[in-house]
């Protein structure tokens, strides 16, 4: 049985995956390359932080037994 907090974590992970995918697409766009260096730097660091957070959420989800998810 999936616990309510597990559902919330999975929803958060899915939402973050979507946001990270959109950020990755933006970073690959010509618009991104026209931004000032400091804005590009902040967005690149944000992307790294989001990827790390996603990794942690995946680790949490992966630690749950298959029978509970």
RAJO-V750744 format. One record per run of one state. SS is the DSSP state (alpha for helix, beta for strand, coil for the rest). FROM is the first residue (numbers start at 1). LEN is the number of residues. If there is no record, write none. Layout:
ss->SS from->FROM len->LEN
ss->SS from->FROM len->LEN
This chain:
ss->coil from->1 len->3
ss->alpha from->4 len->24
ss->coil from->28 len->2
ss->alpha from->30 len->4
ss->coil from->34 len->3
ss->alpha from->37 len->27
ss->coil from->64 len->2
ss->alpha from->66 len->3
ss->coil from->69 len->1
